[in-house]
Every structure is written in structure tokens, then in C-alpha cells.
Amino acid sequence: MIIARRLTMLVLILALSGCGTLCEFSKSIWGSTTRVLEDARSNAITKTYEKSYWDCFKVAANIISKKYVLFQKNEVRGFIVVMGIPGSVDTTEVGVFFVEINDHKTRIELSSLSTNAKRLLAKGLFHYMDIAFGLAPMDQEKGFLPEDFKNAMTAEGLLKDIKDDGFPIDASGAAIDSLNNFLENDKFYDLWKSKKGLNISLTQEALDIIKINTRNIDQIKRLNRLILEETYPTHCPKNEIVQSIETVSVQK
């Protein structure tokens, strides 16, 4: 959003004026953002969970911090401001508001001036919350996605690492497609073991899959992904959503 970009420039300018001025200005901006999102709650996308307020807040915050940009949160007032939603402008804000209905029921409201960003966040956040609460099965391994590669990581860089180490990979198409096709290679583990196995430790999850004598395609893809993550940590993104769901402690 243009307004958000202008506010960012103002923050940078005020930073030169000293910490006190910047802190007061930041509070004002954050307050304005939440007020706008509060006003838009009449058109919010909502979902109610048979879970406590704190369970919902903890799980949602964990998923948001892994998948999106957690711009602001306030546990006491019950809201999180989210940015960086794939498919929308990076600076578009969506408010996630938590309404405690009773000790075991919480309504979550997604509010934004952007209908598209609100819908995209609802699709992702509610899906992963359903998985975390055991209301939906864990996604099968789907391979690499363009949004997985952040900061200095690129699909092209990971593809080059694999090729440079002599692992056979078809790089004739798009880098993402080449990597996802490579994940289906049922011979990769044996070849990796002979080349790299003595110097790289794998996770317990990978070791458990290795013990399976006949692996299905999802297990092969998951194992190969885990091997790439440990072998090329600077270029291979971790499947953070899977990890965030598995590590969240939810009181049943």
C-alpha cells in the first residue's frame, strides 16, 4: 500500500531525530493501523474453534511468524497484524482478532481493507490451524514453492549446489520444477550416502524414514527434502510450516 510505503520513509527520517521521537511516532502509527483494521471488522472473515483463547493465539502466532510477516501482536488486547501475504502487496495489513466466547471457544476474525489479502490469509491460516488442532490431516509433502525461497536463498542456487556435487538432476526447465522432480528420485539417498553421508548428520525424522524398507512416493520426497535441507543449509529452505505445526504444544 502506498500509505505504508510513505510511513516507512517517515520512520526512517524520524530515526535521525532520536529514539524518543521514533518510539512515540511508532506507537502512533501502530495505533492508526489497528484502528483502521478494527473499523473493518464488520466485514471480517471469521472462524470459531472449540479451543481456549490462549491456545488459538499461540498456534496462530506460531504459524504467522513462520509463513508470513508478524508485524505486531498484543496478547492482552487480542490481535495480530500480519503483512507479507503471498499473492498480495507485501505491505498490505490484515488484522487477526481473537474473541473469547468462553473458556473453551474462541472466534477468530480476519479484517483488512484488501479483500484479496484477507481471503488469502484465511485460506492459509485457518488451514494450518485446522491441522494443528487435529481437525484436518497433515499435508502430504508437496515439494518446493516459490515463496519458500527468502532472503539470499534462490531455487537456482540450490539447483547449482546439487549439480556441482555431481548428483544427477535435469535442469532443462524452471528451477522450481527441476527441484520438485528431483525430490521423487528414489536413488538419491544411496548416492548421497556414498558422497556426503559420513560428514552430515540427518534429523531423527529422516532416520526414521530411512528405516522403512519400501518407501512410498511421499516418504521418498520427504526424505530427499530433509537431506537437501541438511546438506545445503544456506540455499535449501526448511519446510517451516510442517515444523511449526509439529512443535506447537496444544492442550487437548
C-alpha positions in Angstrom: 0.0 0.0 0.0 1.2 3.5 -0.9 0.4 4.8 2.6 2.5 2.1 4.2 5.5 3.0 2.0 5.2 6.6 2.9 5.0 5.8 6.6 8.2 3.7 6.2 10.0 6.7 4.7 8.8 8.9 7.6 10.0 6.4 10.1 13.5 6.4 8.5 13.6 10.2 8.6 12.4 10.3 12.3 15.1 7.8 13.2 17.6 10.5 12.7 15.8 12.6 15.2 16.4 10.3 18.1 15.0 7.2 19.8 12.3 9.1 21.8 10.7 10.7 18.8 10.8 7.5 16.8 9.2 5.5 19.6 6.4 7.9 20.1 5.8 8.1 16.3 5.8 4.3 16.0 3.2 4.0 18.7 1.0 6.5 16.8 1.4 4.6 13.5 0.7 1.2 15.1 -2.4 2.7 16.8 -3.7 4.1 13.5 -3.1 0.7 11.8 -5.1 -1.2 14.4 -7.9 1.4 14.4 -8.4 1.0 10.6 -8.4 -2.8 10.9 -10.8 -2.6 13.9 -13.2 -0.4 11.8 -13.2 -3.0 9.0 -14.2 -5.9 11.3 -17.8 -5.6 10.3 -16.7 -7.3 7.0 -14.3 -9.8 8.6 -13.9 -13.4 7.6 -14.5 -15.4 10.8 -14.0 -18.9 12.1 -14.8 -20.3 15.5 -12.7 -23.0 17.3 -13.6 -25.1 20.2 -10.3 -24.1 21.9 -9.3 -21.7 24.5 -8.2 -18.1 23.7 -4.6 -18.8 24.6 -4.4 -22.0 22.5 -5.7 -20.2 19.5 -3.5 -17.2 20.0 -0.3 -19.3 20.4 -1.0 -21.5 17.4 -1.9 -18.6 15.2 1.1 -16.6 16.2 3.4 -19.5 15.6 2.1 -20.2 12.1 2.0 -16.5 11.1 5.6 -16.0 12.2 6.7 -18.9 10.0 4.6 -18.3 6.9 4.1 -14.5 6.9 5.4 -11.3 8.5 4.2 -10.8 12.0 4.1 -7.0 12.1 2.6 -6.5 15.5 0.9 -8.5 18.2 -0.8 -7.9 21.5 -1.8 -10.9 23.6 -3.8 -8.9 26.1 -5.8 -6.9 23.6 -6.1 -10.0 21.4 -4.9 -9.1 18.0 -2.0 -9.7 15.5 -1.2 -7.5 12.5 0.0 -9.6 9.5 1.9 -8.5 6.4 3.9 -10.3 3.7 1.0 -12.4 2.4 1.9 -14.2 -0.8 -0.3 -13.1 -3.7 -0.9 -9.6 -2.3 1.3 -6.5 -1.9 3.9 -7.1 0.8 2.9 -4.0 2.8 -0.8 -4.9 2.9 -2.0 -5.3 6.5 -4.5 -7.9 7.8 -5.7 -7.9 11.3 -6.2 -11.2 13.2 -8.6 -10.6 16.1 -9.3 -13.1 18.8 -12.7 -13.1 20.6 -13.0 -15.3 23.7 -16.6 -16.6 23.7 -16.0 -18.8 26.7 -13.1 -20.8 28.3 -13.3 -23.4 25.5 -14.4 -21.5 22.5 -12.7 -18.7 20.5 -13.8 -16.8 17.4 -11.0 -15.5 15.1 -11.8 -12.6 12.8 -9.7 -11.5 9.8 -10.0 -7.9 8.9 -8.4 -5.8 6.1 -9.0 -3.1 3.6 -7.9 -5.6 1.0 -10.5 -8.3 0.3 -7.9 -10.4 -1.6 -5.3 -10.3 1.2 -8.0 -11.2 3.8 -9.1 -14.2 1.8 -5.6 -15.4 1.1 -4.7 -15.2 4.8 -7.9 -17.0 5.7 -7.2 -19.8 3.3 -3.7 -20.4 4.7 -4.0 -19.6 8.4 -7.3 -21.5 9.0 -6.0 -24.5 7.0 -2.8 -24.8 9.2 -4.7 -24.1 12.4 -7.1 -27.0 11.5 -4.1 -29.2 11.1 -2.5 -28.1 14.4 -5.8 -28.8 16.2 -6.2 -32.2 14.6 -9.2 -31.1 12.6 -7.5 -31.9 9.3 -4.8 -34.3 8.3 -1.2 -33.1 7.8 -0.5 -32.1 4.3 1.5 -34.5 2.2 4.9 -33.4 1.1 4.2 -31.0 -1.8 7.8 -30.0 -2.6 9.2 -26.6 -3.0 7.2 -23.4 -3.5 8.4 -20.1 -4.9 7.6 -18.4 -1.6 9.9 -20.9 0.3 12.9 -19.1 -1.0 13.5 -15.9 1.0 16.4 -13.6 1.8 19.5 -14.9 -0.1 18.0 -18.3 -0.9 17.1 -19.0 -4.5 15.9 -22.1 -6.3 18.7 -21.5 -8.9 21.3 -21.5 -6.1 20.1 -24.8 -4.7 19.9 -26.3 -8.2 23.6 -25.3 -8.8 24.7 -26.8 -5.5 23.1 -30.2 -6.4 24.7 -30.1 -9.9 28.1 -29.1 -8.6 28.2 -32.0 -6.2 27.6 -34.4 -9.1 24.0 -35.5 -8.3 22.1 -36.2 -11.5 19.3 -33.6 -11.9 17.5 -32.4 -15.0 18.0 -28.6 -15.1 16.4 -28.1 -18.5 13.2 -26.5 -17.1 12.3 -23.9 -14.5 14.5 -24.3 -11.3 11.5 -25.0 -9.1 10.2 -27.7 -11.4 13.6 -29.3 -11.6 13.9 -29.4 -7.8 10.5 -30.9 -7.3 11.1 -33.6 -10.0 14.4 -34.3 -8.2 12.5 -34.9 -4.9 11.0 -38.0 -6.5 14.4 -39.7 -7.1 14.3 -42.9 -5.1 18.1 -43.4 -5.7 19.2 -40.1 -4.2 19.7 -41.3 -0.6 22.0 -44.1 -1.6 24.1 -41.8 -3.8 24.1 -39.1 -1.2 25.2 -41.6 1.4 28.3 -42.6 -0.6 29.2 -38.9 -1.3 28.2 -37.0 1.8 26.9 -39.4 4.4 30.0 -39.6 6.6 30.1 -35.8 7.1 26.5 -34.7 7.5 24.1 -35.7 10.3 20.4 -36.1 9.4 17.4 -35.4 11.6 15.6 -38.1 13.5 12.7 -37.8 11.1 15.0 -38.6 8.2 16.5 -41.5 10.1 13.0 -42.9 10.8 12.1 -42.8 7.1 15.4 -44.4 6.1 14.5 -47.4 8.3 11.4 -48.1 6.1 12.4 -50.8 3.6 9.8 -49.9 0.9 9.1 -46.2 0.9 6.1 -44.7 -0.9 6.4 -41.6 -3.1 5.5 -39.2 -0.3 8.2 -40.7 2.0 10.8 -40.6 -0.7 10.0 -36.9 -1.4 10.1 -36.1 2.3 13.4 -37.9 2.9 15.0 -36.2 -0.1 13.8 -32.8 1.1 15.2 -33.4 4.6 18.6 -34.5 3.1 18.8 -31.3 1.0 17.9 -29.2 4.0 20.8 -30.6 6.0 23.3 -30.8 3.1 22.7 -27.3 1.7 21.5 -25.2 4.7 22.4 -21.8 3.1 20.4 -22.5 -0.1 17.7 -25.0 0.8 14.8 -23.6 2.8 13.3 -25.7 5.6 9.7 -26.8 5.4 8.9 -24.4 8.3 5.1 -24.8 8.3 5.4 -28.5 8.9 7.9 -27.8 11.7 5.8 -25.1 13.3 2.8 -27.4 13.5 4.8 -30.3 14.9 6.4 -28.1 17.6 3.3 -26.3 18.8 2.2 -27.6 22.2 -1.6 -27.5 22.3 -3.6 -28.6 25.3 -6.2 -31.1 24.2 
